[in-house]
Amino acid sequence: MVLTGLEVFAQSPRRYLKSGEKAGLLLNPASVDSRLRLARDVVHSAVGHDLKCLFGPQHGVFADVQDNMVETGHATDHKLGLPVWSLYGETRKPTATMLEGLDAVLVDIQDVGTRVYTFIWTLKLLMEACGERGVRVIVLDRPNPVGAQAVEGNLLEEENASFVGLDAIPMRHGMTVGELALWFTRFGGVKCELEVVRMEGYRRAASFAETGLPWVMPSPNMPTADTALVYPGTVLLEGTTASEGRGTTRPFELFGGPWGKPEELAKTLERENLPGVVFRSVVFQPTFQKRAGKNCLGAQLHVTDATAFKPYLTGIAILKAFWSLCRSEGFGWREPPYEYESEKLPIDMLIGSKAARAMVESGAPLAEIEKSWLGKLEKWKETRRECLLYQD
């Protein structure tokens, strides 16, 4: 059984936070210990009234906001009466008022190992704000649910930076939240006093199931660890007119549109011989989000070998298949706005590279597209190596 940073902290809290030091806590519903106790309660039991406020990322502290890109407001915690500051509303970076009187901010947040998942950028902006005001950041580390060993994809290019990508990292970064925090201080320009409370018993290659920890949805459309595994690829469909399966019970595994060609789509993807995955033609109907109430014709991906599976390459293959088969019938790139950007094309923000998008449009072979990012990815892995806290 892996001990998360939260549980390590709870064993000796005054090692990290001295008596009388005031702290905030960034968390959401997935911030639980192995007994499913919420981090709010674990930290409050450990330090009492030294816990002064809570911070919530996208979807809120309790992930009660279902839809994507819907802001949350500030609130008061119903149990402890503490202020709850939203970092996905009027601001995404903590203000001086939010940090006033704090000596430290604890961070216990479950990432899903993907560049465009906004929690890691909430962390970076929080670290920047804390550094500017002399507040320590203490990251309570958690597993990377898609494994912290494999990395995949092109690096984000600066012109495509947004709240779904603020730094030049690949889509599947293969790091824990604590390791990313270290990367932000060493290579991301962040200056703050940082401490990472390491997990105990964690292996980089471990699947989430192998950690022995319970899965709690870190966001409303991330219902299972299986969802997290495919997300680094099929999240690209957010930048298109196709449904990425939101509004179904298998988001990011189902994909399609009213103009889809399910059998031909599945066969086209099968011919790519992608490792560790097979495709099945389907018809589905989302209950909300894109194409709500409409029959979508498309496919479902089924992962057969999680170790061999390349989610990002698979996502690129899906874009290629839709572009070649359905562009004349309604498939295309979604128009802005998207994640606080009103001019940038959402697909460029998600892929992070206009050149890679152009290769999809031109029908370039999948192997050629993958080869285009390998050189820069290898160089980036050198910076990543300096920040790794756990063994393979």
C-alpha positions in Angstrom: 0.0 0.0 0.0 1.3 3.4 -0.9 1.2 6.2 1.7 0.3 9.5 0.1 2.0 12.7 1.1 -1.2 13.5 3.1 -0.8 10.5 5.3 2.9 11.0 5.7 2.2 14.6 6.8 -0.5 13.4 9.2 2.0 11.1 11.0 4.1 14.1 12.0 2.5 17.4 11.0 4.6 19.6 13.2 7.7 18.5 11.3 6.3 20.5 8.4 4.1 23.1 10.1 5.2 24.5 13.4 2.6 25.1 16.1 1.1 28.6 15.6 2.0 28.8 11.9 -1.1 29.5 9.8 -1.8 27.4 6.7 -4.2 27.2 3.8 -5.0 24.0 1.9 -5.6 23.5 -1.8 -7.8 20.4 -2.3 -10.8 18.8 -4.0 -12.8 15.6 -3.4 -10.0 13.3 -4.6 -7.8 14.6 -1.8 -8.5 11.7 0.5 -6.4 9.3 2.6 -6.6 5.5 2.3 -9.7 5.5 4.5 -11.4 8.0 2.3 -11.2 10.9 4.8 -11.0 14.2 3.1 -7.8 16.2 3.4 -9.6 19.0 5.0 -10.5 16.8 7.9 -7.2 15.0 8.1 -5.3 18.3 8.2 -7.7 19.9 10.6 -7.3 16.9 13.0 -3.5 17.3 12.7 -3.1 21.1 13.1 -6.4 22.3 14.5 -7.2 26.0 14.2 -3.8 26.6 12.4 -5.8 25.6 9.2 -7.2 29.0 8.2 -8.7 28.6 4.7 -9.3 26.3 1.7 -8.5 26.8 -2.0 -10.4 25.1 -4.8 -9.2 24.4 -8.4 -11.5 24.0 -11.5 -14.8 22.4 -10.6 -14.5 23.6 -7.0 -13.4 22.1 -3.7 -16.3 19.6 -3.9 -16.3 19.2 -7.7 -20.0 20.1 -7.6 -19.7 22.1 -10.9 -20.3 19.4 -13.5 -19.7 21.2 -16.8 -16.3 22.2 -18.2 -15.2 25.8 -18.1 -17.8 26.9 -15.6 -16.4 29.2 -13.0 -16.9 28.8 -9.2 -17.4 31.5 -6.7 -15.8 32.0 -3.2 -17.7 30.3 -0.4 -17.6 29.3 3.3 -16.9 25.6 4.1 -20.1 24.1 5.5 -18.3 22.0 8.1 -15.4 24.1 9.5 -16.7 27.6 8.6 -13.4 28.4 6.8 -13.2 30.7 3.8 -13.1 28.8 0.6 -11.2 30.7 -2.1 -11.9 29.8 -5.8 -9.0 29.7 -8.1 -11.2 29.1 -11.1 -13.4 32.2 -11.1 -12.6 35.9 -10.8 -8.9 34.9 -10.6 -6.7 31.8 -11.2 -3.9 33.2 -9.1 -4.3 33.7 -5.4 -4.5 37.4 -4.4 -2.8 39.2 -1.5 -6.1 39.0 0.4 -6.3 35.3 0.0 -2.8 34.7 1.3 -2.9 37.3 4.1 -1.7 36.0 7.4 -0.6 32.6 6.0 2.8 31.1 6.7 2.2 28.2 4.3 -0.2 26.7 1.8 -0.5 22.9 1.7 -1.3 21.4 -1.7 -3.1 18.0 -1.9 -4.4 17.6 -5.4 -4.8 14.6 -7.6 -3.4 15.2 -11.1 -4.0 12.8 -14.0 -0.5 13.1 -15.6 -1.7 15.2 -18.6 -0.4 18.7 -19.6 -3.9 20.1 -20.2 -5.4 19.1 -16.9 -5.7 22.5 -15.2 -4.8 21.5 -11.7 -1.1 21.6 -12.3 -1.4 25.2 -13.6 -3.4 26.2 -10.6 -0.4 24.8 -8.6 2.1 26.8 -10.6 0.1 30.1 -10.2 -0.3 29.4 -6.5 3.4 28.9 -6.2 4.1 32.1 -8.0 1.8 34.1 -5.7 3.2 32.4 -2.6 6.7 33.2 -3.7 5.8 36.9 -4.2 4.5 37.1 -0.6 6.9 34.9 1.3 4.5 32.1 1.9 5.8 28.5 1.9 4.3 25.9 -0.4 4.1 22.3 1.0 3.1 19.8 -1.7 1.6 16.5 -0.3 2.5 14.2 -3.1 0.2 11.7 -4.9 0.6 9.0 -7.5 0.4 9.8 -11.2 -2.5 7.5 -12.2 -1.3 6.9 -15.7 2.1 6.0 -14.4 5.1 8.2 -13.7 7.5 6.4 -16.1 6.3 6.9 -19.7 6.4 10.3 -21.4 4.8 11.1 -24.7 4.1 13.9 -27.1 5.4 17.2 -28.5 6.4 20.0 -26.2 4.0 23.0 -25.8 5.2 25.9 -28.0 5.1 29.3 -26.3 2.7 30.9 -28.8 0.1 28.3 -27.8 0.4 28.8 -24.1 -2.9 29.1 -22.1 -4.5 27.9 -18.9 -4.4 24.3 -20.4 -0.6 24.7 -20.8 1.7 27.3 -19.3 5.1 25.6 -19.8 6.9 23.6 -22.5 6.2 20.1 -21.3 4.7 17.1 -23.2 1.1 16.0 -23.0 2.0 12.9 -21.0 4.7 14.2 -18.6 5.3 11.2 -16.4 5.7 13.1 -13.2 3.9 13.4 -9.9 2.5 16.7 -8.7 5.5 17.1 -6.3 8.0 16.5 -9.1 6.2 19.0 -11.3 6.4 21.5 -8.5 10.2 21.0 -8.4 10.3 21.4 -12.2 8.5 24.7 -11.9 11.1 26.0 -9.5 14.1 24.8 -11.5 12.9 25.2 -15.1 9.5 27.0 -15.0 10.7 30.3 -13.6 8.9 30.0 -10.2 10.7 31.3 -7.1 9.2 30.2 -3.9 10.1 28.2 -0.8 9.0 24.7 -1.6 8.8 21.4 0.3 7.5 18.1 -1.1 6.2 15.6 1.3 7.1 12.4 -0.5 5.0 9.3 -0.7 6.1 6.0 0.9 6.1 2.8 -1.1 5.5 4.4 -4.5 7.0 3.0 -7.7 7.1 5.0 -10.9 5.7 2.3 -13.1 2.9 1.4 -10.8 -0.7 1.6 -12.2 -3.2 3.3 -9.9 -4.7 -0.1 -9.0 -1.2 -1.3 -7.8 -1.0 1.6 -5.3 -3.8 0.1 -3.3 -5.4 3.5 -3.0 -9.1 4.2 -3.5 -10.1 6.1 -6.7 -12.1 9.2 -6.2 -13.1 11.3 -9.2 -10.7 14.3 -9.3 -13.2 16.0 -11.7 -16.7 15.1 -12.7 -15.8 13.6 -16.0 -12.9 11.5 -14.7 -15.0 8.7 -13.2 -12.4 5.9 -13.3 -8.6 5.3 -13.5 -9.4 3.9 -17.0 -10.6 7.3 -18.0 -7.4 8.9 -16.9 -5.4 6.4 -18.9 -7.0 7.5 -22.2 -7.4 11.2 -21.4 -4.0 12.3 -22.6 -5.1 11.5 -26.2 -8.9 11.8 -26.5 -8.9 15.2 -24.6 -7.8 16.5 -28.0 -11.4 16.1 -29.2 -12.3 19.0 -26.9 -10.8 21.1 -29.6 -13.1 19.7 -32.3 -16.7 19.6 -33.3 -16.8 15.9 -32.3 -18.1 14.7 -28.9 -15.4 13.4 -26.7 -18.0 11.4 -24.7 -18.8 13.9 -22.1 -22.4 13.4 -21.0 -22.0 9.6 -21.2 -20.9 7.0 -18.6 -17.6 6.5 -20.6 -16.2 10.0 -21.2 -13.0 10.1 -23.3 -13.5 6.5 -24.3 -16.5 7.2 -26.6 -16.1 9.6 -29.4 -18.2 10.6 -32.5 -20.6 13.0 -34.1 -23.9 13.0 -35.9 -22.0 12.8 -39.2 -19.8 10.0 -38.2 -19.0 6.8 -40.1 -18.6 4.3 -37.2 -17.5 1.1 -39.1 -15.2 3.0 -41.4 -13.8 5.0 -38.5 -13.0 1.9 -36.4 -11.4 0.1 -39.4 -9.3 3.2 -40.3 -8.0 3.3 -36.7 -7.4 -0.4 -36.6 -5.2 -0.2 -39.7 -2.8 2.2 -37.8 -1.8 -0.8 -35.7 -1.6 1.3 -32.5 -0.1 -0.5 -29.6 -2.2 -1.7 -26.7 -5.6 -0.6 -28.0 -8.5 -1.8 -30.2 -11.6 0.1 -31.5 -15.3 -0.8 -31.7 -17.9 1.1 -33.8 -20.7 2.5 -31.6 -23.7 4.9 -31.6 -24.2 6.9 -28.4 -26.2 9.9 -27.1 -24.6 12.4 -24.7 -27.0 13.8 -22.1 -25.1 17.1 -21.8 -22.2 19.1 -23.4 -21.5 18.8 -27.1 -24.1 17.0 -29.2 -26.4 16.6 -26.1 -29.5 14.6 -27.0 -28.2 13.7 -30.4 -27.1 10.3 -31.7 -23.4 10.3 -32.3 -21.8 7.8 -34.6 -18.3 6.9 -33.8 -16.2 4.5 -31.9 -15.0 3.4 -28.4 -11.4 2.6 -27.7 -10.6 -0.4 -25.5 -7.1 -0.5 -23.9 -5.8 -4.1 -24.1 -2.2 -3.4 -22.8 -1.8 -0.3 -20.6 2.0 -0.6 -20.6 2.2 -0.6 -24.4 -0.6 1.9 -25.0 0.3 5.3 -26.3 -2.6 7.6 -25.5 -1.4 10.8 -27.1 -0.4 9.1 -30.4 -3.8 7.4 -30.3 -5.5 10.8 -29.9 -3.6 12.1 -32.9 -4.6 9.1 -34.9 -8.3 9.7 -34.0 -8.0 13.3 -35.2 -6.4 12.1 -38.5 -9.2 9.6 -39.0 -12.0 12.1 -38.4 -10.2 14.7 -40.6 -9.9 12.3 -43.6 -13.4 10.7 -43.2 -15.7 13.4 -41.9 -14.3 16.8 -42.7 -16.7 17.4 -45.6 -19.7 16.4 -43.5 -19.1 18.5 -40.3 -16.0 17.5 -38.5 -13.6 20.4 -37.9 -11.8 22.5 -35.3 -13.8 24.1 -32.6 -13.9 27.9 -32.6 -12.8 30.1 -29.6 -13.4 31.0 -26.8 -11.8 28.2 -24.8 -10.3 28.3 -21.4 -10.0 32.1 -21.1 -8.6 32.5 -24.6 -10.8 34.3 -27.2 -8.5 34.2 -30.2 -6.3 31.1 -30.1 -7.7 28.0 -31.8 -8.6 25.5 -29.1 -7.0 22.6 -30.9 -3.7 24.5 -31.0 -3.9 25.1 -27.3 -4.5 21.4 -26.7 -2.0 20.0 -29.1 0.4 22.8 -28.3 1.9 22.9 -31.8 0.5 24.4 -35.0 3.0 22.4 -36.9 1.7 19.1 -35.5 -1.9 20.2 -36.3 -0.8 21.0 -39.8 0.6 17.5 -40.2 -2.7 16.1 -39.1 -4.5 18.2 -41.8 -2.0 17.2 -44.5 -2.5 13.5 -43.8 1.1 12.9 -42.8 1.8 9.3 -41.7 1.4 8.7 -38.0 5.0 7.5 -37.7 6.2 10.8 -39.3 4.1 12.9 -36.8 5.5 11.0 -33.9 9.1 11.3 -35.2 8.6 15.1 -35.4 8.6 15.5 -31.6 11.1 12.9 -30.4 14.2 15.0 -30.6 12.9 17.8 -28.3 11.2 15.3 -26.1 14.5 13.5 -25.4 16.1 16.9 -24.5 13.2 17.7 -22.2 13.6 14.3 -20.4 17.0 15.5 -19.2 15.3 18.4 -17.3 12.7 16.0 -16.0 15.3 13.6 -14.7 16.7 16.2 -12.3 13.3 16.5 -10.6 12.4 12.8 -10.1 11.8 11.7 -6.5 11.0 8.0 -6.9 12.7 5.0 -8.4 11.6 3.1 -11.5 
